[in-house]
């Protein structure tokens, strides 16, 4: 009897524990809860964090995130109004604003992601199909930030736009929110992650871009060659002018030097006449001493150098 009584007490306590555990649930700051009874919602959303109670085994707590949630779209091929086929990759941020409506229409976040795929992808296709590619890519009509030469070359390719990329993104977000409002969600932000040509036309576009850049490079190269020729011409002209002036100055210096040398030679010649005469006399006397002795006889002409000084003595 004691064993049966103990077992009964344990079973009763276990039942109370199970009932108590199933009758309680906890909400933290990042969650919101919808209580259902036999599958139908009971009351509104429970958003206050803390320990809460419900009818055990009859009611069930469904948790939903209260934070901002992420939606990442698939990469889709979309044609523009000007028949350009592009791949568009998008993303968005959304939140659950009405948990009760959200639960009734979508049940869970997986269903919401699927529904957002339909809404955002559809609005994206409609928006891009009604706009030219340049409007999807550009946001404003601002002038390119570059040198005047580059602007002259590429200005023709920058056509004015009426609606830009930012406006298209905002329009898609607004239209999608109108459709998502009845689902209990709000799209906070929508953006184009990436826009690119399809593989079939990408090579053609790259070739056109390369050709355009080569044209710009050729223009710069031609201008550079013209500037180089002008600089070389000025260099040659200045070099010839410098050489001509240097040659003229050198000739002037050489002429002045020759004139001074001639003057010095003339002065030296005038000042040394008496000295040369004494030198000639001395050398002549020495030659007399060496050429004549007591037994030598010599016949001299009156024009002879030997007779010159003797003739002066006679004078």
C-alpha positions in Angstrom: 0.0 0.0 0.0 2.8 2.4 0.8 4.5 1.8 -2.5 1.2 2.4 -4.4 0.6 5.6 -2.4 4.2 6.8 -3.2 3.8 6.1 -6.9 0.5 7.9 -6.9 2.0 11.0 -5.3 4.9 11.0 -7.8 2.4 10.7 -10.7 0.3 13.6 -9.3 3.4 15.7 -8.7 4.7 15.0 -12.2 1.3 15.9 -13.7 1.3 19.2 -11.8 4.8 19.9 -13.0 3.9 19.2 -16.6 0.8 21.3 -16.3 2.7 24.1 -14.7 5.5 24.0 -17.3 3.1 24.0 -20.2 1.0 26.8 -18.7 4.0 29.2 -18.6 6.0 30.8 -21.3 8.8 33.5 -21.4 9.1 36.5 -23.7 12.4 38.3 -24.1 13.0 41.8 -25.5 13.4 40.7 -29.1 10.2 38.6 -29.3 6.4 39.0 -29.6 3.9 36.2 -29.1 0.4 35.2 -30.4 -1.6 32.8 -28.2 -3.8 30.3 -30.1 -6.5 28.0 -28.7 -7.2 24.9 -30.8 -5.4 26.7 -33.7 -7.3 30.0 -33.5 -5.8 33.2 -32.2 -6.9 34.3 -28.7 -6.6 38.0 -27.8 -3.9 40.4 -29.3 -0.2 40.2 -29.5 1.8 39.8 -26.3 4.9 42.1 -26.5 5.8 42.8 -22.9 8.9 40.8 -21.9 8.8 38.5 -18.9 7.1 35.3 -17.6 3.6 34.8 -18.9 0.8 32.2 -18.3 -1.6 30.4 -20.6 -4.0 27.4 -20.4 -1.9 24.3 -20.5 -2.4 21.8 -23.3 -5.1 24.0 -24.8 -3.4 27.1 -25.7 -0.1 27.4 -27.7 2.4 30.3 -27.9 3.7 31.4 -31.3 6.9 33.5 -31.3 7.7 36.1 -33.8 10.9 38.3 -34.1 10.4 41.9 -33.1 13.7 43.1 -34.7 14.3 44.2 -38.3 14.5 41.2 -40.6 16.4 40.6 -43.8 15.1 39.8 -47.3 17.6 38.9 -50.0 16.0 38.6 -53.5 17.0 36.2 -56.2 19.1 37.4 -59.2 16.6 37.8 -62.0 16.9 38.7 -65.7 14.7 41.7 -66.5 14.3 43.7 -69.7 14.3 47.5 -69.6 12.0 49.8 -71.7 14.8 50.3 -74.2 15.1 46.5 -74.7 18.3 46.0 -72.7 18.4 42.7 -70.8 20.0 43.0 -67.4 20.4 40.9 -64.2 19.0 42.7 -61.2 20.0 41.6 -57.6 18.0 43.3 -54.8 17.7 43.2 -51.0 15.3 44.7 -48.4 14.8 45.1 -44.7 11.3 44.6 -43.1 9.6 44.2 -39.7 6.4 42.6 -38.3 4.1 45.5 -37.3 0.9 43.5 -36.7 1.7 40.1 -35.3 -2.0 39.0 -35.2 -2.6 39.9 -38.8 0.8 38.4 -39.7 -0.1 35.1 -38.1 -3.5 35.0 -39.7 -2.2 35.7 -43.2 1.3 34.2 -43.2 1.6 32.0 -40.1 5.4 32.3 -39.9 8.5 34.0 -41.2 9.1 31.4 -43.9 5.7 32.2 -45.4 6.5 35.9 -45.2 9.8 35.5 -47.1 7.9 33.6 -49.8 5.2 36.3 -50.0 7.9 39.1 -50.1 9.5 37.3 -53.0 6.3 37.7 -55.0 5.7 41.3 -54.0 9.2 42.8 -54.3 10.3 40.8 -57.4 7.0 41.7 -59.1 7.3 45.4 -58.4 11.0 45.4 -59.4 10.1 43.8 -62.8 7.4 46.3 -63.4 9.5 49.3 -62.4 12.5 48.3 -64.6 10.4 47.3 -67.6 8.9 50.8 -67.6 12.2 52.7 -67.4 15.3 53.0 -69.7 18.6 51.4 -68.5 20.2 54.8 -67.9 17.5 55.7 -65.4 18.0 52.5 -63.5 21.8 53.0 -63.3 22.1 56.8 -62.7 20.5 58.8 -59.9 21.1 62.5 -61.0 22.0 64.7 -63.9 25.2 66.0 -62.3 28.2 66.7 -64.5 31.1 64.2 -64.3 33.8 65.1 -61.9 36.8 65.1 -64.2 39.0 67.3 -66.4 37.5 69.4 -69.2 39.1 67.2 -71.8 37.4 64.1 -70.5 34.0 65.9 -70.2 34.3 66.9 -73.9 34.8 63.3 -74.9 32.2 61.5 -72.7 29.5 64.3 -72.5 27.5 62.8 -75.4 27.0 59.5 -73.5 25.5 61.2 -70.4 21.9 61.7 -71.5 19.6 63.6 -69.1 17.3 61.4 -67.0 13.8 62.2 -65.7 13.7 59.5 -63.0 16.8 58.1 -61.3 17.8 55.0 -59.5 17.0 56.3 -56.0 13.5 57.4 -57.1 12.8 54.0 -58.7 13.9 52.2 -55.4 11.6 54.5 -53.4 8.7 53.9 -55.7 9.1 50.1 -55.5 9.2 50.3 -51.7 6.0 52.4 -51.6 4.1 50.1 -54.0 5.3 47.0 -52.1 4.2 48.4 -48.8 0.7 49.0 -50.0 0.5 45.3 -50.8 2.3 44.2 -47.7 0.2 46.3 -45.3 -2.6 43.7 -45.2 0.0 41.1 -44.2 0.9 42.9 -41.0 4.5 43.7 -42.2 6.3 46.9 -43.2 9.1 47.2 -45.7 11.7 49.5 -44.1 14.2 49.7 -46.9 14.7 48.5 -50.5 17.8 48.7 -52.6 19.4 47.4 -55.8 22.3 45.4 -54.8 23.8 44.9 -58.2 22.8 45.6 -61.9 24.6 44.0 -64.7 24.2 43.0 -68.4 23.3 39.4 -69.3 26.2 37.3 -70.5 25.1 37.5 -74.2 25.6 41.3 -74.4 28.2 41.8 -71.7 31.1 41.1 -74.1 29.7 43.6 -76.7 29.3 46.2 -74.0 32.9 45.7 -72.8 34.2 46.0 -76.3 32.3 49.2 -76.8 33.7 50.5 -73.5 37.2 49.5 -74.5 36.8 51.3 -77.9 35.6 54.4 -76.1 38.5 54.4 -73.7 40.9 53.8 -76.6 39.4 56.8 -78.4 40.0 58.9 -75.3 43.5 57.5 -74.9 44.3 58.3 -78.6 43.0 61.9 -78.0 45.2 62.3 -75.0 48.2 60.7 -76.8 47.7 63.0 -79.8 47.5 66.1 -77.6 50.6 64.9 -75.7 52.6 64.4 -79.0 51.6 67.9 -80.1 52.7 69.3 -76.8 55.9 67.4 -76.9 56.6 68.7 -80.5 56.0 72.2 -79.3 58.3 71.8 -76.3 61.0 70.3 -78.5 60.7 73.1 -81.0 61.0 75.7 -78.2 64.0 73.8 -76.8 65.8 73.7 -80.2 65.1 77.4 -80.8 66.4 78.3 -77.3 69.4 76.0 -77.8 70.3 77.6 -81.1 69.8 81.1 -79.6 72.1 80.2 -76.7 74.8 78.7 -79.0 74.6 81.7 -81.3 75.0 84.2 -78.4 77.8 82.1 -77.0 79.7 82.0 -80.3 79.3 85.7 -80.8 80.5 86.4 -77.2 83.4 84.0 -77.7 84.5 85.8 -80.9 84.2 89.1 -79.2 86.4 87.9 -76.3 88.8 86.4 -78.8 89.1 89.6 -80.7 89.6 91.6 -77.5 92.3 89.2 -76.4 94.1 89.4 -79.8 94.0 93.2 -79.7 95.4 93.2 -76.2 98.1 90.7 -77.2 99.0 92.8 -80.2 99.3 95.9 -78.0 101.4 94.1 -75.5 103.7 92.8 -78.2 104.0 96.3 -79.7 104.9 97.8 -76.3 107.3 95.1 -75.6 109.0 95.5 -78.9 109.4 99.3 -78.4 110.7 99.0 -74.9 113.3 96.3 -75.9 114.9 98.0 -78.9 118.0 99.3 -76.9 118.3 96.0 -75.1 118.3 94.1 -78.4 121.0 96.4 -79.8 123.2 95.8 -76.8 122.7 92.1 -77.1 123.5 92.1 -80.8 126.7 94.1 -80.1 127.8 91.7 -77.3 127.2 88.7 -79.5 129.0 90.3 -82.4 132.0 91.1 -80.2 132.1 87.5 -79.0 132.0 86.3 -82.6 134.9 88.6 -83.4 136.9 87.1 -80.6 136.2 83.6 -81.8 136.5 84.2 -85.5 139.8 86.3 -85.6 143.3 85.8 -84.3 146.6 87.6 -85.0 147.2 85.6 -88.2 143.7 85.9 -89.7 143.0 88.2 -92.5 139.4 88.9 -93.6 137.7 90.9 -96.3 134.3 92.4 -95.2 131.7 94.1 -97.2 130.3 97.2 -96.0 126.9 95.5 -95.7 128.2 92.6 -93.6 126.9 92.2 -90.0 130.5 91.9 -88.8 131.3 95.3 -90.2 128.1 97.0 -88.9 129.4 97.9 -85.5 132.9 98.9 -86.9 131.1 101.2 -89.3 129.2 102.7 -86.3 132.5 103.3 -84.6 133.8 105.2 -87.6 130.7 107.4 -87.5 
